[in-house]
Amino acid sequence: MIKLKEEYLSFFLEEVQEIIDRLEQAMLSYKDNMNNSDFNQSVKRDFHTLKGDFLTYNFKKYSDYFHKVEDFWEDKTTRHATSENILNNVSEIREFLRIILDQGLEKAKEFEEKSKIFNFLSNGKDQVTYDEIEIVDIDTEEEEYEDNGELTYTFRLDLKDDVDLKIEEIEQFFKFYSSMQYIKNLGEHKFITVISTNKLDELLLNLNTLLKPEQYMYTEGSEILDKSDGESRISTNIAEIHELKAIKVSTTNLDFLLNNIGELITKHSNLYNFRDLLISDRSKTAFEDLIYIIEKITKDIQQEIFDMRLIPVNYLFSQFRRIVRDISKELNKEVEFSVLGESIKLDKEIIDKLSAPLKHMLKNSLDHGIETKEERKKAGKPEKAILRLELYQKGEDIVIEVFDDGRGLDTKKILKKAIENGIAFPNEEYTEEEIKSFIFKSGFSTSEAVSEISGRGVGMDVVKNNIDELSGQIEIDTQIGIYTLFRISLPTTLTVIDGFLISRGFEKFIIPVSNIVEIVDIKNPKLKFSKDKDSIIFLDEDYKIFFENDTFNKSMFLLMESIQKKAAIPLEEVLDRRQFIIKKINLKGGAVDKYLGATILSSGETVLVINPRKLI
Amino acid sequence: MVKNSNDENERREEKTEYLVFRIADENYGVEVKYVKQIIKKGDILPVHGLPNFILGLTSVNGEIFPVIDLKVKFELLPNNKYDKFSIIIVLIVEEEEVSIIADSVLDIYTIFTKDLQPTVINKKDKIFTPFESSILDLHFKIIDLEQIFNLKNLY
């Protein structure tokens, strides 16, 4: 049975396209310079990537192929290859990939039968036989779709000849009742569409308001495949979907657009000031209307560009599933791995930066966190361990949790190790929190035997660095023998923030709304100062005062909260609340960490954006 | 050996354009290829906790970048304040935008490599190329931007 999640597929296909481009590049440069070891390296890397990709997307057979290709390549380059030969082989593989992309798998199969290199690979010295090509549905994927309630359906609508309905109208309908991924006009009043929804019944009910039952017939999901010409339909679908989704825009372009839109909004606010130059009320009103319309359009464009930068995390998570499966097998540990919150979308840059740290944390949990079966049995725990990756939104923040019910972190051991490695001092007293934070220091490794999987103590410090770069925060919650929980909180996007513009005398700051609990008037009777005046008490909660400064008239306190910690910032006035575009500051380290970046107000003034995760 | 001396000659015939500016009565030059634009000094936002030779942040055309005060960095009359006639030279070094605040800009000069003289290198900061130019009574020190704006060197 052939079923593929189109969403994954388009990512996969994009990646293949990239590799094709690279292979072409590599071949060109190879022609120029025959003894180019860079070429060999780059091609080998690409084959390796392909191997992994095909496996991730469950094209097991091709994954094996590329494993062979990789070996073959190594052999070829180290021993006896004429440049001609090498080029031919690479171009053949490139051709094969291109066919997968453009013509679907059916054609790829034909090509493969004719191809010399594939024959060589399957009949060569290792004599590996391959089964019929089969693309297997990733069963787990289906389950997870059920987790968030959404299932994917493929609809085929066959309209009666007398119905005059445009593809746009059908698209609108499906977009309204579901998240539509794909629609295609097959001609002759036939449409095919792929949608995800958790309310199929509602959709079907409403379909009747759009069309009378006798005006259409629809087929759903697998029936389409049975009815039509099966495999080749999906093959053409692959090509079609790729065609539809293949518009790639580099993030540089998006950033450029975003920057300019930001400028436009700034200049637009300046424009408003000219209103007073107009004399008649009528022209004033007309001017205001115009300004309003321009504002709306620019904001819409801005929002659209923000959204373009966001991609769903499930792309990332599908790799993790494979990794966890492979590693737990290798370690002979039984693990139930669950992933929650895949439908959340994040900035591309964030996803890229998260990939490595999360991978590492999962490996760590599998390797060090979760005990062996025997140990678990002895401790009276079920043999099957739990490993959970959870992603959810909290206010403006994205929270990512990695949980395992393994042996937990032993602070005594950590301290001992930290002292051995010169990270901590023997005579000093450390709090639990401080001790836990040692594992993020470079050169720290607790595992007695350095294992092949998570390697030496390079890791958690890299994790911390990447999270820092994303202006995020990482915390550890653990109980010996019971569990370990890493909790990462991050801003949803790096470029825009919903914030308050506040003033404190000469200073102005922007504070993200995400962590704000409340803004309290200083005269509020429920507000009390603590004895030593360094914190305030509001509704029985204790908030430590930050950014104390006597040069202005304090009129209110802004109360902020991150997990477990609470802070109050005295301020004079709240000037504005809206979305601000954050620009990165080209400086690193030190005090810059306290800020997410800076933004330019319509007045041209530069204002710093406070990073609540680093302040508290 | 003959070839070598040819190379040497070629090298000496090379010329480079420098933007020369004044800071505290001394002349400094940067290679023109790094200069993005020169602007009038606008508002500079001080950022608490940065090293003292960073005056703060300023913005042009929607870009925000740090302003570096070479008077403090080079320990030249640190009390000499900048005024509204000061200028900011915006540079792009290794794809990052930074800027230098200066008292004034002199001009752009084309200098033959052979006219460059060895100069005293500020060992502590390694910020000068070991050359200075003194043609036409013009004397300026060349700042090695790759060194000075390598952000690690900033701290």
Interface residues (C-beta under 8 A of the other chain):
Chain A: N259 N260 G262 E263 T266 K583 K584 I585 N586 L587 K588 G589 G590 A591 V592 K594 Y595 G597 A598 I600 G604 E605 T606 V607 L608
Chain B: G42 D43 L45 V47 H48 G49 L50 P51 I54 L57 T58 S59 N61 G62 E63 I64 F65 P66 E96 E97 V98 L151 L154 Y155
